[in-house]
Amino acid sequence: MFGLPVEVMLMQLGGVSPQQTDVIDAFITEYKRQYPVHMAKGATLIEHAKPTVDAIADAGYPICLITSERRANAQFILERLQLSKAIPYLISRDDVTHFKPDPEPLVKAMELIGLRPEECVYIGESPFDIQAGVQSGAFVAAVASGNWSKESLLECMPDVLLSDISELIPLFHHNNKK
């Protein structure tokens, strides 16, 4: 369920119904309190993610993080991992009504950056990501980071499956925007 909003995980794994708003609200309040404590120690990137993001940003491409996390949590992680300069745009679960695999977050990101779907490369590592990317009309690069099987990613029909995120660097340097 990695990649889904925390309240969706609570409902599906914890047997909580959408009508139990008091339970969901209490859980989210505690989640928000605990998040910085655990993420200060545990936030990590997949291998080669930082140099790849930095290389794409240095080549002049706008980068947007699209996440099911709350905006404050996502910003905390970006700063903690020293990515906030390279990733100036953010679409969080606070910005949308529907979450991945629905393409709404990607459509909002495209509007925010001012690009059409055919001008975008969407990079994801979960089936939810790949499904949303395909539905959005973007070029979809699936990264087999180990959290999901290659087969589960391929079933979602990405344009390309990468073994390592750094495989993107030549694509962006070949088409340098600067």
C-alpha positions in Angstrom: 0.0 0.0 0.0 3.1 2.2 -0.1 2.2 5.3 -2.0 -1.4 5.6 -0.8 -2.7 8.3 1.6 -2.3 7.2 5.3 -6.1 7.4 5.9 -6.7 5.0 3.0 -4.2 2.6 4.5 -5.9 3.0 7.9 -9.3 2.2 6.4 -8.1 -0.8 4.4 -5.7 -2.3 6.9 -7.3 -1.2 10.1 -10.9 -1.9 9.3 -11.9 1.7 9.9 -14.9 2.9 7.9 -15.0 6.3 6.3 -17.8 7.3 8.6 -15.5 6.9 11.7 -14.2 10.4 11.2 -13.2 10.7 14.9 -10.9 7.7 14.7 -9.4 8.9 11.4 -8.9 12.4 12.7 -7.2 11.1 15.9 -5.0 8.8 13.9 -4.0 11.6 11.5 -3.2 13.9 14.4 -0.9 11.3 16.0 0.6 10.5 12.6 1.4 14.2 12.1 3.0 14.3 15.6 5.1 11.2 15.1 6.1 11.9 11.5 9.0 14.3 12.1 10.4 12.2 14.9 10.7 9.1 12.7 11.5 10.8 9.4 14.3 12.8 10.9 16.1 9.5 11.3 14.5 7.3 8.7 14.1 9.3 5.5 16.2 7.8 2.7 16.4 8.0 -1.1 16.6 5.2 -3.5 20.2 4.7 -4.8 21.4 7.4 -7.2 18.2 9.5 -6.7 19.9 12.7 -5.5 22.6 12.9 -8.2 19.9 12.1 -10.8 17.5 14.8 -9.5 20.3 17.3 -9.3 21.5 16.5 -12.8 18.0 16.9 -14.2 17.5 20.2 -12.4 20.9 21.5 -13.5 20.0 20.7 -17.1 17.2 23.2 -16.7 14.1 21.0 -16.4 11.4 21.9 -13.8 10.8 19.1 -11.3 7.7 18.5 -9.3 7.3 16.0 -6.5 3.9 14.4 -6.6 3.1 12.6 -3.3 0.3 11.2 -1.2 2.0 12.8 1.8 0.7 16.0 3.4 2.4 19.1 2.2 4.2 19.8 5.5 5.5 16.2 5.7 6.7 16.3 2.0 8.4 19.6 2.5 10.1 18.3 5.7 11.5 15.3 3.7 12.7 17.5 0.8 14.6 19.7 3.2 15.9 16.8 5.2 17.2 15.1 2.1 18.6 18.4 0.7 16.3 18.2 -2.4 14.1 21.3 -1.9 16.3 23.5 -4.2 16.3 21.0 -7.0 12.5 20.2 -6.6 10.8 23.6 -6.4 7.3 22.3 -7.2 5.1 20.1 -5.1 1.7 18.5 -5.4 0.6 16.8 -2.2 -2.5 15.0 -1.0 -3.6 18.4 0.3 -3.8 19.7 -3.2 -6.1 17.0 -4.7 -9.4 15.3 -4.2 -8.4 12.0 -5.9 -5.1 10.3 -5.4 -2.9 8.1 -7.5 -3.7 5.8 -9.3 -6.1 8.6 -10.4 -4.2 11.1 -12.7 -5.5 14.2 -10.9 -2.2 14.9 -9.0 -0.3 14.7 -12.3 -2.7 16.9 -14.2 -2.4 19.5 -11.4 1.4 19.2 -11.5 1.4 19.8 -15.3 -0.8 22.9 -14.8 1.5 24.2 -12.0 4.5 23.8 -14.2 2.8 24.9 -17.4 3.5 21.9 -19.5 1.3 19.6 -21.7 1.3 15.9 -20.9 3.3 15.1 -24.0 6.1 17.4 -22.7 6.3 15.6 -19.4 8.3 12.6 -18.1 6.7 11.0 -15.0 8.9 8.8 -12.9 7.4 6.4 -10.5 8.3 3.3 -8.5 4.8 1.8 -7.7 2.0 0.5 -9.7 -0.1 3.4 -8.4 2.4 5.8 -9.9 2.6 4.0 -13.2 -1.2 3.8 -13.6 -1.6 7.5 -12.9 1.2 8.4 -15.3 -0.2 6.4 -18.1 -3.7 7.8 -17.6 -2.2 11.4 -17.6 -0.7 11.0 -21.0 2.9 11.7 -19.9 5.9 9.6 -20.9 6.2 7.2 -18.0 9.4 5.8 -16.6 9.0 3.1 -14.0 12.0 2.6 -11.7 12.4 -0.9 -10.2 13.7 0.3 -6.8 12.9 -2.9 -5.0 9.7 -1.9 -3.3 7.6 -3.4 -6.1 8.4 -6.3 -8.5 9.4 -5.5 -12.1 6.4 -7.6 -13.2 3.9 -5.5 -11.3 5.4 -2.3 -12.8 5.4 -3.8 -16.4 1.7 -4.9 -16.0 0.9 -1.1 -15.8 2.4 -0.5 -19.2 5.1 2.2 -18.6 6.9 3.6 -21.6 10.2 2.4 -20.1 11.3 0.3 -17.2 14.6 1.3 -15.6 16.7 -0.7 -13.2 18.3 2.4 -11.8 17.0 6.0 -11.8 20.4 7.3 -13.0 19.5 5.8 -16.4 17.4 8.9 -16.9 20.4 11.3 -16.9 21.4 10.9 -20.6 17.9 11.6 -21.7 17.8 14.9 -19.9 21.4 15.9 -20.8 20.9 15.1 -24.5 17.9 17.5 -24.6 19.5 20.1 -22.4 17.0 23.0 -21.7 19.7 25.6 -20.7 
